[in-house]
Amino acid sequence: MISMPARKPKLDRARMVTDTPLKLDRKEQLDALDGGEFDMIVVGGGVTGAYTAMDAVLRGYRVALLEKDDFASGTSSKSSKMIHGGLRYIEQGNLPLVRHSLLERQRLRKNAAHLVQRLPFLFPVLSQDGVFDRRLAAGFESLLWTYDLAGGWREGVLHQKLSKNEVLAHCPTFKAENLESGFMYYDARADDARLTLALARTAAFHGATVLNGAKVSEVTRRSGKVDGVVIEADGRELAARAKAVVIATGVWLRDWTGAAKDADAPSIRPAKGVHIAVPWSKIRNDCTVTIPVPGRNRRATITRWGNTSYLGTTDEDYTGDLDDVNCTRDEMDFLLDGARTALNMDIEASDVLGSIGGCRPLVAPPGGKTIEVKRNHEIRTDHDGLVTVVGGKLTTSRHMAQQTVDAAQKVLGQNRRCRTSNAYLLGAAGYDTEAVVASGGLASHLGERYGTEARFVTDILAEDPSLNTPIVEGLPYVEGEVIYAARHEMARSVDDILSRRTRARMMARDASAAAAARVGELLMKELDLPASIVEAQVNDYKNQTSYERAILMGDNRK
């Protein structure tokens, strides 16, 4: 039995535009899982799992998507947020991955137009200590031509050679003394957490049972074949049946595979990456700027998001607790030192507004540098029918999902055609990027987060104008978005709101902690939560942010 919204929104099938917002009742989802029978159960609510659930339900399968914490709470909210082909992969000689990634980038640009935006990248050419030696500038331009021909042209613009003054116009804080020229090419970016959420909600719209806060504790088997899972959710233990189970848990596959004892498992190598947020006024970049990192064979990037700029990333092996990955003082200093080397800026640790730390799920044995590991993915089907997918990257998640469902339906003895190549996510169909950006203000902010569903947020604001109040001073998010997130986006907690439904925790960690009580108050009323639960959520969020700040400043005591 599949759980459906209380009222199925009317749908224009050609345009994927709804007349009412999707509303999922948590109790209905729980009841649908308890003893429910599905064709496929997908374990893991990151971008790969969410896209897999969407793909499977669009093929007509009965699907459940289960996430132990919150959608995108792991790697899928802590990426570099780039939807790109990856120049580095050309340097590795992996042109097929680049070509395919660029095709998938354009699919996302259309299917999730409100969430995936064009992003110019700037590479400076320096006389010394640059991203690459100036003598290699001609070779780098050849690399960019290869990138354009591999699919960069789909953005509608080719790379450009920039003069020194043009580079400074895009980033006036660049140190001019060593700056000679630059290159600009175009890729895309996305708020990774909201993209993942949109995939999960789209899957739910089409009939999938979708639930966060639902931990799969066991994969069950009958007569030596996978036949379902045991789930722990909201203090209940549930059993759901399925003919195929897909494990899409990313780096957590290192610690739990769900596989039978005699089955092999992929070699998972978590690679830690961190980003820090600094005031945009310190950088003043209007594009993503690539900077050299002295003494390291890699480069860092600085990307503007509103009034903040994200600086990252690192790429190091990680063997610690996957549920406790944070940016450390050494990692922050490493990134700040790189920025100070390339830019004329007065920035200290106290200026850092927030940070994130996450792990990439590399499929590789130990040894060698993580930066040299190819970002390919692996899909395995065990003898008992368990399907596992791991690896890859944000950009290629749709194709990974397609191949995963292809593998899972073989377990079912089916062969149905994939339908996600041209499948809109909720909010994307009919979205006019230029018109929304031109509108400015609240309309632009809501449009770039909700697409054509922004009108459902403004309906809430129209009903109660007092909710048009900033959640966190200095950030564009308003209180009406908290109500919408609880009502239509499966948000359950203060952390869900401030860390992923909005990105307040990254953009303004300490200010978001100060706002936690108000967010809890709004959630208590909307979700009818006991005051004790809300108080615990608020205290937990404050403790988390205090711990995060302590780690960042060099105090490792928990």
N, C-alpha and C positions, 0 to 999 in steps of 0.2 A: 504494500500500500504506500502510495506517495503522498507526502504532505503538500498541500497547496495553500496559497494565500486565501484568507477568508473571502475575499472578493477578487476573482481573477481580472486584472486590468484588461480593458479592451486594447487590442493590438492591431496596428496597421502592419501586416506581415512584410510588406515591401519596404517600409521605412523604419520599422522597429521603434515606433513612437507610442507611448502609453498615455492614457487619459487620467490615470490615477497612479499614485506611487505604490511600489511594491511594499507590502507589509507582511513580515513573517512573524508568526506567533511562536515563541520559544517552546511553549508547552506542546503545541501541535507538532513541532519538529521532533521533540523528545518522544512523544507518543508514536510518531511514525517510525522511529528507529526501534522502539521496544517491540521485539518480535517481528519487525518488518522484513520483507523479502525484496531483494534488489538484484539487478543484473550485475552491477559493479558497486563496490564500496571503495572510495578513494581516501586514503589516510594521509593527511598532511595538507594544511590550508595555506601553503605558500603559493607563489605564482604558478608553479608547475602543476601542483595538485588542483588548484582552482581552474586552470585552463583545461586540465584533463576532465574534470567534472563537467565543464561546459561543453566540451567536444562530445563526450559520451551521451549527454542528455539530448544534444541536437541530433544525434544519430538515432534517437528513439529509445535509448536504453533507460531502465529504471536505475537511478543513481543516488548515492549518498556521499556527501563530502564531509569529512570529520577533521577537526583541528583541536589539538589539546589545549591551546591557549587562545590566541586571537588570530584572525586571518592576518597574514603577513607579519606576525610578531617576531619571526626569526629573521633569516637572511633577507627575505623579500621586503623588509622595510628599512634595511640597512645597507643597501647597495649604493653604488655611485650614481644611480638614477639615470644612467645613460642608456638610450636606445640607439645602438650604434653597430657599425660593421667591425670596428676595431682595427685601427692602423697597425697596432702591435702584432695582430695575427698575420698581416702581410709580411711583417718583419720576420715572423716565425716560419714563413713559407706556407701558411695555412690559408691560401686564397679561396678554396671552396667554402670555408667557414665564413669568410668575409662576404663573399658573393651572396651566400644564403642569408646571412645576417641582415644585409642591406635590403633584400627582398622582404624579409619579415619586418624590418623597420617600417617599410612603406605600408605594409598591411596594418600594422598597429596605428600608423598615422591616419589611416582611413577608418578603421574599425573602432578606434578609441580616440577620435579627433580632439575631444575636449581635454584629454589627459596627456596626450603625447604631442609635444610642441617642437618645432624646429629649433635647433640650437647651433649657433656658429661656434667653431673652435678656432682659437688663435695660437699658433706656434711662433714664438719669436726666434729670430736668427741673431745670435750674439757673437761678438768678436772673440770672446773667451768664456769658458765655463757655461756653455749653453746647453740646450736640450740635445743638440748635436753640433758638431764642429761646423763652422761656417763653410769649410771646404766641401762639406757634404750637402750643402743647401740644394745644389742642382740634383743630386741623387734623391733628396727628400721630395723635391717637386715631382720627380718621376714616380715616386711612391704615391703621391697624391693623384697623379694622372691615372695610375693603376686603380686607385680607390674610386675615382670618378667613373672609370670604365666598368669597374666591377658592380656598380650600382649606385654610386653617389649621385649620378645625374638624375636619379628619380626624385631628388629634392627640388629639382628645377633650377639649381644653381651649381656651378662648378667652382673648384677652389680658386683662390685669388692670391696673387703676390702683392704684398703690402709694403709701402715705404715705411721708413722709420717714423715719420709723423703720423701716418695712418695707424700704425700700431699704438702709438701714444694716444691717439684719439679714442681707441677702444679701451685702453687701460692706461690712464695718465700716470699711474704710480710706478710703471716700469722704470728701472734705472736706465737712463738714456745714454750713459757714457759707453756702455758696451753694446748697445742696441744698434743693429745695422738695418734690419728689415724684418719681414715676417710672412707667414702664410695663413690663410683662413680657409677652412673647409666647413662643411655642414653635416651635422647628424641630428639627433633628437634627444629629448629628455622626457622623463615622466616621474610623477610622484609615485614611487613603486608601491607604497602601501595602498593608495587609492586605486591604482590599477588592479592590484590583486583583489581588493574588495569588490570592484566593479565586475570582475570575472565571476567571483562567487555569487554575487547577487544576480547576475545574468543567468547563471546556471540555475539558481533558485527560481527565477522568473519562468524558465522553461520547464520547471517541474521537479528539479532535483531537491532532495532533502539536504539541507545545509545547516551545519551547526558548529559553532565555536565553543570553547570550554568543554570539549568532548574528547577525552583521552582514550585511545584504543590501547587496552592493556593486554590483549591476546588476539591472535589470529587463530580461529578454530578450524578443525579439519574433521572430515568424516570419510572413512574408508580410504585414507591416505590422500584426500583431495581437499583443498581449501573450500570452506563452506560458509565463512562469515567472520564476525569479530565480536569481542566483548568490549563494551564501552563504559567508562566511568564519567558521569555528567550530572551536575547539580545534586550530588549526594545519592544518585541512583546508579545501579549497575544494570546495563541493558545488553541484550544480545540481539544482533541483527544478522540476517542470513544474506549471503550473496554467492553467486556462481563464480565471480572473479573478484579478487582483492588486489588493489594497487597500492603499493607503498611509495609515497612521494614526500618523504620527510627530510630530504636534503642532508645536511651534515649530521643530523641526529641519527642517521643510519649507522654512524660509527658506533653508537651505544646500544641501538636496538634495531633489529632487522625484521622481526616478525617471521623469519624464515625457519624452516624445519632444521633440526640439529645436523642433519647430513647434507645440508645445502651449502654451496659456496656463496660468499657475499662479495660485492664489489669492494675494492680497496679504497676507502674514503680518507682523504687527506684534507682536513679543514685548514683553510688559509685565512688568517685574520686580516681584516681591513678596517680602518677607522677613518672617520671624518670629524672635523671640528667646524663649528659655525662661528664666524666673526662678523662684526658690523660691516655692512657693505661700504659704508663711508670710509673705511680704512683702505679698501681696495679700489673702488669706483670702476669696476669692470662692467662692460655691457655685453660680454660674451664669456664663454668658458676659456680661461687662460691657462696654457700649459707652461709650467715653470720647471727648470732643472732642480734637482736635489743634490747638493754637493756631496761627493763621496759615495754616491749610490748609483747603480746602473738602472735607474728608473726615473720617472718624472711624476710630478704631482699636478693636479688640476684645481682651479678655483672657479666655481660656478655661482652665478648670482641667483638667489631665490628671494624676491621681494627686497626687504631692507637688510638681508643677511647674505653672506657669501659662504659657500661650503668649500672647505679645503681638505683634500684627501688625494690619494689613499695610501695606506701601507699594504704590504702583501707578504705576510710571514706565517710560517707554520704555527698551528695552535693545538695544544694538547690538553688544555684545561677544561673547565666546566662549560658546556655549550649553552647553558642557561644563565651564565654570568660572564658575558663578554663585554668589556668596557675599554674605552680609550684610556691609556695610562699617561702619566706625566712625561715619560720618555718619548712616547709616540706623539704627544702634542708638541713637545719641544722640537722634535724632528721636523714636523710639518711647519711650525712657526719659523724655525731656522731657515728652512728652504724658502719660505716666503720673504723673509728679511733679506736673503741673499739676492733675490731677483727683483725685489720691489723697494721703492722708497716709502717705508711705512714704519710708524712707531706703534708697535703692537706688542702687548705683554700677555702673559697667561691670564691675567685678570680680565682681559678684554674678551676672552672666549665665552660665547653665549651658551653653547651646548655642544654635545658630542654624541656620536653613535659608534658602536663597535659590533661587527658581525663577522661571520665566517662563510667563505665561499666553499661549496661542496666539490672539491676537486677529486676527480677519479684518477688516482695515481698512487704508485707505491712511494715509500719514503725515499729521500735522496734527491739532490739537486735543488735548484732554486724554484720556489713556487711560481715566480713570475714567468718561468720558462715552460710551465705545464700548459698544454693545450686545453682550452675550455670546451672540450667535447663532452657529450653526455653518453650515458650507457643505459640500456634497457635490458633487463634480464627476465626470463620466465622460468621459474623453477619447475621441477618435475611434478610438483603437487598443484601447479596452476597459479602460484603467487607471482605477481608481476611487480618488478621494482624498477623505478626510474630515478636517476641521480646525475648530477653534473650539469653541464650546459651553462647558459647565462640568461639574464632577463630578456634580452632581445629575441632569443630563439624559443621562448617558452611555448608559443603556439605550435610550432613544428614538433617540439618534444612531446607535447600533449597528443598530437595527431599520431605519432608513432607509438606512444604508450597505449592509446585506445586501440590501435591496430593490433598490438600484441595481446591486449586483454580480450578483444573480441574473438581472437583465435581460440582462447580458452573456452569461450562460449560456443564455438563452432559457427560463428556468424561472420559476415563480410559486408558491412554497411559503409557507405561513402562518408568521408569527412566533410563537414559543412562549415568549418570555422574560417576558411580563407577569406570569405566575404561577410562574416557574421558580425554585426554591430554589437557593441557592448551597450548596456543601458545608458542613455544620455548622449550617445554619439550620433545617431541618425538625425539628420536635419540640423546639426550643429554648425553654425557659421562662425568660424574662428575670427575672421577679420572684423565682423560686426560686433562680436563680443568684446574683443580687445579694444575696439574704438569706443565702446560705451563707457569704459573706465569705471572707477569706483567699485561699489558693492556688486553691481551687475557683472562686471568683468571678473571680479574675485569669485563669485558664485558660479559663473559660467565655466571657468577653467577648472572647477572642482566637480561640478555636477552635470555639466552639459545642458541638454534640454530638460533635465530634471530639476534645474535650478528654480523653476517656477513653483515646485512643491515646497522649497525652502522659503521663498518669498510669500507663499500662502500662509505659512506659520508666522512670518513677520507681520503680515497684514492683520492676522487675527489678534496678535499681541505685539504692538510696536515696541514695547519695552524690551523685547528680546533682540532688538537691533542694537545691542550693546556689546562692545568688544569683550571677549572672554579674557584675553590677556592684553593689557595696554601695550600699544605699539604694533600689535599683530592684527591682521584683517579679519580673523575669525570672530563671528558673532554668536550670541547665546542661542539664537534660533537654530544654529547648526548642531548644537548639543541635542536639542529636542529631535531634530531630524535624524541624527545618528542613532539615537535610542529607539526611535519609532520605525525607522526604515533601513538602518544599516547594521543591525545586530550588535550594537555597542552595549556592553554590559557593565562597564566600570569606568572610573575616573581615568585610569591608565589608557583604556581603549580610546577615549576621547582625546586626551592630550598628547599621546604618543603616536597614534596612527590615523584616527579620523581627522584630526588636525596634526600639524607637525610642530606644535607649540613647544614640546619638550626639547626638540633639537634647536629650534630657533631662539628660545628664551627659557632655558631650563629653570632658573630660579624664579622668574616671574610666573611660570606655569605652576610651580609649586604653591605660590601665593594664591593662585586662582583655583586650586583644587577644591577648596571647600564650596565655592559657588557652583562649580561643575557638579559636585556631589549633591548639592541641594536640588539642582535641576533634574538630575537623574532620579533622585529619590521620588520626586513628584511624578515624573513621566513613567517610571517603571514600577512604582508603588513598592519601593524597597524599604525595609526596616531601617530606622535611624542608626542602629548598631552596625549594620552592614556598610552603610555609607561612611560612617565614621572610620571604620576599619580600612575602607578603600582610600579615603583621603590620607590617613596616617601612613598607609603603605606606600602611596605615591610620593609623599614627602620624604619618607625614609629612603626610597629608591633614588630620588634625585639628590639627596644629601650624600648617599654612598657614591653615586656617580661623580659628584663634584669632588669628594674626598679622594677617589682614585685618580681623578684628573690632576689634582694638585699634589699628588705624591704621597697621600696617606692611604696605605693599603689595608688599614684595619676595617673590618666589616662591622 
